[in-house]
Amino acid sequence: MSAYYIARQPILDVVGNTYGYELLFRSSQSNAYDANVDGDTATARVLINTILEAGLESIVGSALAFVNLTQRFLENPDILDLLQPGRCVLEVLEDVTVTDEVVAGVEALRAKGHIIALDDFVDVVQFQRLLPLAHIIKYDITQHTMQELAEHRLKDEQAGRLSLAERVETIDEFDALKAAGFHYYQGYYFAKPRMMSGAKVPQNKVAVLQLLAQINDPAATIEELAETISHDVALSVRTLKYVNSPMCALNAEVTSIRHATVMLGREPIRNWVTLLVMTGMDGKPAELTKMALTRARFCQLVAKERKLGSDAMYFTIGLLSLLGVLMDSELVDALEKVSISDDMRSQLLEQSGIGGEMLRTLEVHESARTDKNSGSAEFGFLYQEAIHWSEKTFGLL
């Protein structure tokens, strides 16, 4: 069974009480940031590990959780609807470009009741539009003199904002910052980040892909979503854990996947499937996920065009055709891990029947994307429609 990792560093008030914890991405037991992981994926994994694996209360207790947000999350704030307002401090990272979309995203998050912080604040001009929206300003004290920090703190007070000093490493620094009137403190003088880890149920990539496709299909019913979730242990565990967590504040425990799915609704499920895909599907490039969705949609569209009456089956055939690549194994071995009929297995492995014909047609169109001299006009418009659908689905991420 695989494991999740996360580190937390306490943030204290002036008398030493814990105000919150900054949650830090970790990819292994080594208590260090993995520079090979991009910021979007790091934030997504922190959210998944905190909300759906460990549970917010087990990570921070009754304190606040400070979470770093990249440009992507700020411009798509609906993804963060999994977070209970008032329980997290959402930090705008210092390398964010303040676009109209970012401002609108921060406004939406604040309107929902989230606490907003500006991280490693230096450039007043760059973040001028976000200052009125911020509750807390975080200062890396190594980037300012003590006099500058005192002046910043005074401006924050006049504007009704709280000031937080980070990278505090000595008693002298702490004393000077207290004298300047800072409200909160973070740094090695108080505590180094502490590792936390635990076992997590392995994620079924096929189930995630299928759920991602279904959640973006307006025709898919709640019952169909519940069916897909119930076929995967990890998705089922996460669904029940989240719906029964204090974040949902239900009066009675939910034990049915269907009941949980109905209680949550489409959007929360969309949000956490989005996070699962953003974590990189265990290191697989996004292009593979998009190709699997394109294949699935193409087979479904062809089935509808031919009025075969079982387009869902052909959707699955297209989706499973790349299962071997996604699971780093031969397709024949990967298919042993999923429950499908002998007929579907034959169409996938031997490219027999109508499904096999669809897959051969797909290979021709995929080659045509890189070789303009190859390809066929047959169902070309459906292939382009499938590509558009796949790209649109990823655009929502």
C-alpha positions as CSV (number, residue, x, y, z in Angstrom):
1,M,0.0,0.0,0.0
2,S,1.3,3.4,-0.9
3,A,1.7,6.3,1.5
4,Y,1.0,10.0,1.6
5,Y,3.4,12.6,3.0
6,I,3.0,16.1,4.3
7,A,4.9,18.4,6.6
8,R,3.5,21.1,8.8
9,Q,5.2,24.1,10.5
10,P,3.5,25.9,13.4
11,I,2.5,29.6,13.3
12,L,2.4,31.1,16.8
13,D,0.9,34.2,18.3
14,V,2.9,36.6,20.5
15,V,2.4,34.5,23.7
16,G,3.3,31.2,22.0
17,N,-0.2,29.8,21.3
18,T,-0.6,27.9,18.1
19,Y,-2.6,30.0,15.6
20,G,-2.1,27.6,12.6
21,Y,0.2,25.4,10.7
22,E,1.6,25.9,7.2
23,L,1.1,22.7,5.2
24,L,4.2,21.9,3.1
25,F,4.4,19.4,0.2
26,R,6.6,16.4,0.6
27,S,6.9,13.5,-1.8
28,S,8.8,11.0,0.5
29,Q,9.9,10.5,4.1
30,S,12.7,13.0,3.4
31,N,11.7,16.3,5.0
32,A,12.5,18.4,2.0
33,Y,10.7,19.9,-0.9
34,D,10.9,17.9,-4.2
35,A,12.0,20.5,-6.8
36,N,11.0,18.0,-9.6
37,V,7.4,18.5,-8.8
38,D,5.7,21.7,-10.2
39,G,3.7,24.0,-7.9
40,D,0.3,23.1,-9.2
41,T,0.9,19.4,-8.5
42,A,2.4,20.2,-5.1
43,T,-0.7,22.2,-4.0
44,A,-3.0,19.6,-5.4
45,R,-1.3,16.8,-3.4
46,V,-1.3,18.9,-0.2
47,L,-5.1,19.4,-0.6
48,I,-5.7,15.7,-1.4
49,N,-3.6,14.4,1.4
50,T,-5.1,16.9,3.9
51,I,-8.8,16.6,3.0
52,L,-9.2,13.2,1.5
53,E,-6.4,11.1,3.0
54,A,-5.6,12.2,6.5
55,G,-8.5,14.6,7.3
56,L,-8.0,18.2,8.2
57,E,-8.6,17.7,11.9
58,S,-5.9,15.0,12.2
59,I,-3.4,17.4,10.5
60,V,-4.1,20.7,12.2
61,G,-6.6,20.0,15.0
62,S,-8.6,23.1,15.8
63,A,-5.9,25.4,14.4
64,L,-5.9,27.0,10.9
65,A,-4.3,25.4,7.9
66,F,-2.1,27.7,5.8
67,V,-2.1,26.4,2.1
68,N,0.0,27.9,-0.7
69,L,-2.0,28.6,-3.9
70,T,-0.5,28.9,-7.3
71,Q,-1.8,30.9,-10.3
72,R,-3.9,28.0,-11.5
73,F,-5.9,27.6,-8.3
74,L,-6.5,31.3,-7.9
75,E,-7.8,31.6,-11.5
76,N,-10.0,28.5,-10.9
77,P,-11.3,29.1,-7.3
78,D,-14.2,26.6,-7.6
79,I,-11.7,23.8,-7.2
80,L,-11.3,25.0,-3.6
81,D,-14.9,24.5,-2.8
82,L,-13.8,21.3,-0.9
83,L,-12.3,23.6,1.7
84,Q,-14.5,24.7,4.6
85,P,-14.5,28.5,4.8
86,G,-12.8,29.7,8.0
87,R,-10.6,26.6,8.5
88,C,-7.8,27.5,6.0
89,V,-5.7,30.5,5.3
90,L,-5.2,30.7,1.5
91,E,-1.8,32.1,0.7
92,V,-1.2,33.9,-2.6
93,L,2.4,33.0,-3.5
94,E,4.9,35.7,-4.3
95,D,5.5,34.5,-7.9
96,V,1.8,34.9,-8.9
97,T,1.1,37.3,-11.7
98,V,-1.8,39.5,-10.6
99,T,-4.2,39.2,-13.6
100,D,-7.9,40.2,-13.7
101,E,-8.7,36.4,-13.3
102,V,-6.5,36.2,-10.2
103,V,-8.2,39.3,-8.7
104,A,-11.7,37.9,-9.5
105,G,-10.6,34.5,-8.0
106,V,-9.4,36.0,-4.8
107,E,-12.5,38.2,-4.5
108,A,-14.7,35.0,-4.9
109,L,-12.7,33.1,-2.3
110,R,-12.9,36.0,0.2
111,A,-16.7,36.4,-0.5
112,K,-17.1,32.7,0.4
113,G,-15.5,33.4,3.8
114,H,-12.0,32.2,3.2
115,I,-9.0,33.9,4.9
116,I,-6.6,35.4,2.4
117,A,-2.9,35.9,3.0
118,L,-0.1,37.4,0.7
119,D,3.0,35.3,1.1
120,D,6.6,36.7,1.2
121,F,5.3,40.1,0.5
122,V,7.8,42.6,-1.0
123,D,6.4,44.2,-4.2
124,V,3.7,46.7,-3.2
125,V,3.1,47.7,-6.8
126,Q,2.7,44.2,-8.1
127,F,0.1,43.2,-5.4
128,Q,-1.6,46.6,-5.1
129,R,-4.9,45.2,-6.3
130,L,-4.8,42.3,-3.8
131,L,-3.9,44.3,-0.7
132,P,-7.5,45.4,0.0
133,L,-8.6,41.7,-0.2
134,A,-5.9,40.4,2.2
135,H,-6.5,39.6,5.9
136,I,-2.9,38.7,6.6
137,I,0.5,39.8,5.1
138,K,3.4,37.4,5.5
139,Y,6.9,38.8,5.5
140,D,10.1,36.9,5.0
141,I,12.2,38.8,7.5
142,T,15.4,38.1,5.6
143,Q,14.2,40.3,2.7
144,H,13.6,43.4,4.9
145,T,15.4,45.5,7.6
146,M,13.8,45.6,11.0
147,Q,12.9,49.3,10.4
148,E,11.1,48.3,7.1
149,L,9.3,45.5,8.9
150,A,8.1,47.9,11.6
151,E,6.8,50.3,8.9
152,H,5.0,47.6,7.1
153,R,3.4,46.4,10.3
154,L,2.1,49.9,11.0
155,K,0.6,50.2,7.5
156,D,-1.1,46.8,7.9
157,E,-2.6,47.9,11.2
158,Q,-3.9,51.1,9.7
159,A,-5.5,49.0,6.9
160,G,-7.0,46.5,9.3
161,R,-4.6,43.7,8.3
162,L,-2.6,41.3,10.4
163,S,1.2,40.9,10.1
164,L,3.0,37.6,10.2
165,A,6.8,37.3,10.3
166,E,8.4,34.1,8.9
167,R,11.9,32.7,8.9
168,V,12.4,33.8,12.5
169,E,15.5,32.0,13.7
170,T,16.9,33.8,16.8
171,I,15.6,35.2,20.1
172,D,16.9,38.6,19.1
173,E,14.8,38.6,15.9
174,F,11.8,37.5,17.9
175,D,12.2,40.2,20.5
176,A,12.6,42.9,17.8
177,L,9.5,41.7,15.9
178,K,7.5,41.6,19.1
179,A,8.6,45.2,19.8
180,A,7.4,46.1,16.3
181,G,4.0,44.7,17.1
182,F,3.8,41.7,14.8
183,H,0.9,39.4,15.5
184,Y,2.1,36.0,14.3
185,Y,5.5,34.2,14.0
186,Q,6.9,31.3,12.0
187,G,10.5,29.9,11.8
188,Y,13.1,27.5,13.0
189,Y,13.4,29.4,16.3
190,F,10.1,27.9,17.2
191,A,10.0,24.6,15.3
192,K,11.2,23.0,12.1
193,P,8.6,21.5,9.8
194,R,7.4,18.2,11.2
195,M,6.7,15.2,8.8
196,M,3.4,13.4,8.9
197,S,2.6,10.4,6.8
198,G,0.2,7.5,6.5
199,A,-1.0,4.7,4.3
200,K,-3.4,5.5,1.4
201,V,-5.4,3.2,-0.7
202,P,-3.9,2.9,-4.2
203,Q,-5.7,5.0,-6.8
204,N,-7.4,3.2,-9.7
205,K,-6.4,5.3,-12.7
206,V,-9.2,3.9,-14.9
207,A,-11.8,4.8,-12.3
208,V,-10.5,8.4,-12.0
209,L,-10.4,8.8,-15.8
210,Q,-13.9,7.4,-16.2
211,L,-15.3,9.6,-13.3
212,L,-13.6,12.6,-14.8
213,A,-15.3,11.9,-18.1
214,Q,-18.7,11.3,-16.5
215,I,-18.6,14.3,-14.3
216,N,-18.2,16.5,-17.4
217,D,-21.0,14.7,-19.3
218,P,-24.3,16.5,-18.5
219,A,-26.2,13.4,-19.4
220,A,-24.5,11.3,-16.7
221,T,-26.7,10.7,-13.7
222,I,-25.8,10.7,-10.0
223,E,-26.5,7.0,-10.0
224,E,-23.9,6.5,-12.7
225,L,-21.4,8.5,-10.8
226,A,-22.1,6.5,-7.7
227,E,-21.6,3.3,-9.7
228,T,-18.2,4.4,-10.9
229,I,-17.1,5.5,-7.4
230,S,-18.3,2.3,-5.9
231,H,-16.1,0.2,-8.3
232,D,-12.9,1.7,-6.9
233,V,-11.8,1.3,-3.3
234,A,-9.8,4.5,-3.1
235,L,-12.6,6.7,-4.5
236,S,-15.2,5.0,-2.2
237,V,-13.0,5.5,0.9
238,R,-12.4,9.2,0.0
239,T,-16.1,9.8,-0.7
240,L,-17.3,8.4,2.6
241,K,-14.4,10.0,4.6
242,Y,-15.2,13.4,3.1
243,V,-18.9,13.3,3.4
244,N,-18.7,12.1,7.1
245,S,-16.0,14.6,8.0
246,P,-16.8,17.7,10.1
247,M,-16.4,19.8,6.9
248,C,-19.8,18.5,5.8
249,A,-21.4,18.8,9.2
250,L,-24.0,16.1,8.7
251,N,-26.2,14.9,11.6
252,A,-25.9,11.2,10.9
253,E,-23.1,9.0,9.5
254,V,-23.4,8.1,5.8
255,T,-22.5,4.5,4.9
256,S,-23.9,4.2,1.4
257,I,-21.8,5.4,-1.6
258,R,-25.0,6.3,-3.5
259,H,-26.2,8.4,-0.5
260,A,-22.8,10.0,-0.2
261,T,-22.8,10.9,-3.8
262,V,-26.3,12.4,-3.7
263,M,-25.3,14.4,-0.5
264,L,-22.2,15.8,-2.2
265,G,-23.5,16.5,-5.6
266,R,-21.6,16.9,-8.9
267,E,-19.5,19.9,-8.2
268,P,-17.6,18.7,-5.1
269,I,-16.9,15.4,-6.9
270,R,-15.7,17.3,-9.9
271,N,-13.4,19.3,-7.7
272,W,-11.6,16.4,-6.1
273,V,-11.4,14.4,-9.3
274,T,-9.8,17.6,-10.7
275,L,-7.3,17.5,-7.9
276,L,-6.6,13.8,-8.4
277,V,-5.8,14.4,-12.1
278,M,-3.7,17.5,-11.2
279,T,-1.5,15.3,-9.0
280,G,-0.2,13.8,-12.2
281,M,-1.8,10.3,-12.1
282,D,1.3,9.1,-10.3
283,G,3.7,10.8,-12.6
284,K,2.1,10.1,-15.9
285,P,2.0,13.1,-18.3
286,A,-1.3,14.8,-18.8
287,E,-1.1,14.1,-22.6
288,L,-1.6,10.4,-21.9
289,T,-4.8,11.1,-19.9
290,K,-6.1,13.4,-22.6
291,M,-5.3,10.7,-25.3
292,A,-7.2,8.1,-23.2
293,L,-10.2,10.4,-23.0
294,T,-10.0,11.2,-26.7
295,R,-10.0,7.5,-27.6
296,A,-12.9,6.9,-25.2
297,R,-15.0,9.7,-26.6
298,F,-14.2,8.8,-30.2
299,C,-15.4,5.2,-29.7
300,Q,-18.5,6.5,-28.0
301,L,-19.3,8.9,-30.8
302,V,-18.8,6.3,-33.5
303,A,-21.1,3.9,-31.6
304,K,-23.7,6.7,-31.5
305,E,-23.2,7.5,-35.2
306,R,-23.7,3.8,-36.1
307,K,-26.6,3.5,-33.6
308,L,-25.0,0.5,-32.0
309,G,-27.0,1.0,-28.8
310,S,-24.1,0.4,-26.4
311,D,-22.0,3.5,-26.6
312,A,-21.0,3.2,-22.9
313,M,-19.2,-0.1,-23.7
314,Y,-17.3,1.4,-26.5
315,F,-16.4,4.4,-24.4
316,T,-14.8,1.9,-21.9
317,I,-13.0,0.1,-24.7
318,G,-11.4,3.3,-25.9
319,L,-10.5,4.3,-22.3
320,L,-8.9,0.9,-21.5
321,S,-6.9,0.8,-24.7
322,L,-4.2,2.8,-23.0
323,L,-4.4,1.1,-19.7
324,G,-1.1,-0.7,-20.2
325,V,0.8,2.5,-20.8
326,L,-0.9,4.2,-17.8
327,M,0.0,1.3,-15.5
328,D,3.5,0.7,-16.9
329,S,2.7,-2.8,-18.0
330,E,1.6,-4.8,-21.0
331,L,-2.1,-4.3,-21.8
332,V,-2.8,-8.0,-21.3
333,D,-1.5,-7.8,-17.7
334,A,-3.2,-4.5,-17.0
335,L,-6.6,-5.8,-18.1
336,E,-6.3,-8.6,-15.5
337,K,-6.9,-5.8,-12.9
338,V,-10.2,-4.7,-14.2
339,S,-13.5,-6.6,-14.6
340,I,-14.6,-6.7,-18.2
341,S,-16.3,-9.3,-20.4
342,D,-14.4,-11.8,-22.6
343,D,-15.8,-10.0,-25.6
344,M,-14.4,-6.6,-24.6
345,R,-11.1,-8.2,-23.7
346,S,-10.9,-9.8,-27.1
347,Q,-11.7,-6.5,-28.9
348,L,-8.9,-4.8,-26.9
349,L,-6.2,-7.4,-27.2
350,E,-6.9,-8.8,-30.6
351,Q,-8.6,-5.7,-32.1
352,S,-11.4,-7.9,-33.1
353,G,-15.0,-7.0,-33.7
354,I,-16.4,-3.4,-34.0
355,G,-14.3,-2.2,-31.0
356,G,-11.1,-3.5,-32.7
357,E,-12.1,-1.7,-35.9
358,M,-12.6,1.5,-33.9
359,L,-9.1,1.2,-32.3
360,R,-7.5,0.6,-35.7
361,T,-9.3,3.7,-37.1
362,L,-8.0,5.6,-34.1
363,E,-4.4,4.7,-34.7
364,V,-4.7,6.0,-38.3
365,H,-6.1,9.3,-37.1
366,E,-3.5,9.6,-34.3
367,S,-0.8,9.1,-36.9
368,A,-2.4,11.7,-39.1
369,R,-1.8,14.3,-36.4
370,T,1.9,14.0,-36.9
371,D,2.0,12.8,-40.5
372,K,-0.1,14.8,-42.9
373,N,0.3,12.3,-45.6
374,S,-1.4,9.5,-43.6
375,G,-4.9,9.2,-42.3
376,S,-8.4,8.7,-43.5
377,A,-11.4,10.9,-43.9
378,E,-13.6,8.3,-42.4
379,F,-15.0,9.6,-39.1
380,G,-12.4,12.4,-39.2
381,F,-15.0,14.9,-37.9
382,L,-15.8,12.6,-35.0
383,Y,-12.1,12.3,-34.1
384,Q,-11.8,16.1,-34.1
385,E,-14.9,16.4,-32.0
386,A,-13.4,13.9,-29.5
387,I,-10.2,15.9,-29.3
388,H,-12.2,19.0,-28.7
389,W,-14.1,17.3,-25.9
390,S,-10.9,16.0,-24.3
391,E,-9.2,19.4,-24.4
392,K,-12.4,21.1,-23.0
393,T,-12.4,18.6,-20.2
394,F,-8.8,19.4,-19.4
395,G,-9.6,23.1,-19.8
396,L,-11.9,22.8,-16.8
397,L,-8.9,21.7,-14.8
